[in-house]
Amino acid sequence: MPNQKHGQANDRQNGGANQGEGGQIQDVASKIQEGAAQVGERVRDGYGVARDEFSHRYRQAEGAIARNPSQSVLLGFGVGFGLGVLLTAMLSRREESWYDRYVPDSLRNVPDRLRHLHVPETIARHMPGH
């Protein structure tokens, strides 16, 4: 029986240690939960401020468009045209010309190869009057 009492005492001591660890885990969990709640509240507040600011700017833009309809249309056309040109230039590839497609590389630099012949002077010497 003395061994049994000693075993029960160990169980109580271990149970007390386990309960202490459990309390620490619960404390950490509650701190994490509080932090998450604070972050959520800050996000909601920021969202509300951004929503209010956006709606204010939207109303200002509506008023400016209502006061100046023709300028607004021209500005919209100009911005759209500019973006269209920019996107077309970015997305279109250069077409291959007939020259690029069919003339072999060996013939592309012919004028450079014939420069040492001095063709204009040679032709001029054979012309009457020189």
PLY file of the C-alpha trace (Angstrom):
ply
format ascii 1.0
element vertex 130
property float x
property float y
property float z
element edge 129
property int vertex1
property int vertex2
end_header
0.00 0.00 0.00
2.76 2.47 0.65
3.77 2.11 -3.01
0.19 2.80 -4.03
0.09 5.99 -1.98
3.42 7.05 -3.47
2.06 6.41 -7.00
-1.04 8.49 -6.28
1.13 11.33 -5.01
3.15 11.22 -8.27
-0.07 11.31 -10.29
-1.24 14.38 -8.40
2.10 16.09 -8.95
2.12 15.28 -12.68
-1.52 16.32 -12.96
-0.66 19.61 -11.37
2.21 20.12 -13.83
-0.02 19.22 -16.76
-2.67 21.63 -15.54
-0.03 24.38 -15.30
1.03 23.76 -18.90
-2.61 23.72 -19.95
-3.12 27.08 -18.28
-0.13 28.52 -20.15
-1.49 27.20 -23.44
-4.87 28.73 -22.70
-3.19 32.05 -21.87
-1.27 32.01 -25.16
-4.43 31.06 -27.07
-6.41 33.89 -25.47
-3.62 36.40 -26.31
-3.60 35.22 -29.93
-7.37 35.52 -30.07
-7.26 39.05 -28.63
-4.56 40.04 -31.15
-6.60 38.65 -34.03
-9.66 40.54 -32.81
-7.63 43.79 -32.69
-6.29 43.20 -36.20
-9.81 42.49 -37.47
-11.09 45.69 -35.87
-8.29 47.74 -37.46
-9.01 46.22 -40.87
-12.72 47.03 -40.53
-11.91 50.61 -39.50
-9.50 51.01 -42.42
-12.06 49.58 -44.82
-14.69 52.00 -43.57
-12.37 54.99 -43.99
-11.34 53.87 -47.49
-14.98 53.29 -48.49
-15.99 56.75 -47.28
-13.07 58.40 -49.08
-13.80 56.51 -52.29
-17.47 57.46 -52.25
-16.52 61.13 -51.64
-14.08 61.10 -54.60
-16.67 59.37 -56.78
-19.25 62.07 -56.02
-16.66 64.76 -56.84
-15.92 63.10 -60.19
-19.63 62.84 -60.98
-20.04 66.55 -60.26
-17.07 67.48 -62.47
-18.45 65.38 -65.33
-21.92 66.92 -64.94
-20.44 70.44 -65.06
-18.20 69.75 -68.09
-19.76 67.00 -70.24
-18.03 67.77 -73.54
-14.58 68.02 -71.96
-15.23 64.78 -70.09
-16.14 62.96 -73.29
-13.05 64.28 -75.08
-10.82 63.37 -72.15
-12.30 59.87 -72.05
-11.79 59.49 -75.78
-8.19 60.69 -75.54
-7.34 58.37 -72.67
-8.98 55.41 -74.41
-7.26 56.16 -77.70
-3.88 56.53 -75.99
-4.29 53.26 -74.11
-5.38 51.52 -77.31
-2.31 52.73 -79.19
-0.05 51.75 -76.30
-1.54 48.27 -75.98
-1.47 47.72 -79.74
2.20 48.69 -79.87
2.99 46.38 -76.97
1.04 43.39 -78.21
1.62 43.50 -81.96
4.74 42.03 -83.42
6.62 43.48 -86.33
5.52 41.96 -89.62
8.15 40.37 -91.75
8.59 42.22 -95.03
9.04 40.65 -98.45
12.69 41.67 -98.40
13.26 40.03 -95.01
11.48 36.87 -96.09
12.94 36.21 -99.56
16.29 37.98 -100.00
19.14 35.76 -98.80
21.62 37.13 -96.28
24.45 36.89 -98.81
22.74 39.51 -101.03
21.70 41.93 -98.33
25.09 43.61 -98.05
25.86 43.83 -101.78
26.47 47.62 -101.83
29.12 47.20 -99.13
30.84 44.46 -101.14
30.86 46.52 -104.34
32.12 49.73 -102.75
35.76 48.92 -103.63
34.85 48.76 -107.35
34.02 52.49 -107.51
31.09 51.76 -109.82
30.00 55.40 -110.40
33.50 56.43 -111.52
33.82 53.39 -113.78
30.50 54.15 -115.45
31.40 57.82 -115.81
34.64 56.97 -117.63
32.73 55.01 -120.23
30.27 57.82 -120.88
30.87 60.02 -123.87
32.37 63.38 -123.05
34.77 62.23 -120.32
0 1
1 2
2 3
3 4
4 5
5 6
6 7
7 8
8 9
9 10
10 11
11 12
12 13
13 14
14 15
15 16
16 17
17 18
18 19
19 20
20 21
21 22
22 23
23 24
24 25
25 26
26 27
27 28
28 29
29 30
30 31
31 32
32 33
33 34
34 35
35 36
36 37
37 38
38 39
39 40
40 41
41 42
42 43
43 44
44 45
45 46
46 47
47 48
48 49
49 50
50 51
51 52
52 53
53 54
54 55
55 56
56 57
57 58
58 59
59 60
60 61
61 62
62 63
63 64
64 65
65 66
66 67
67 68
68 69
69 70
70 71
71 72
72 73
73 74
74 75
75 76
76 77
77 78
78 79
79 80
80 81
81 82
82 83
83 84
84 85
85 86
86 87
87 88
88 89
89 90
90 91
91 92
92 93
93 94
94 95
95 96
96 97
97 98
98 99
99 100
100 101
101 102
102 103
103 104
104 105
105 106
106 107
107 108
108 109
109 110
110 111
111 112
112 113
113 114
114 115
115 116
116 117
117 118
118 119
119 120
120 121
121 122
122 123
123 124
124 125
125 126
126 127
127 128
128 129
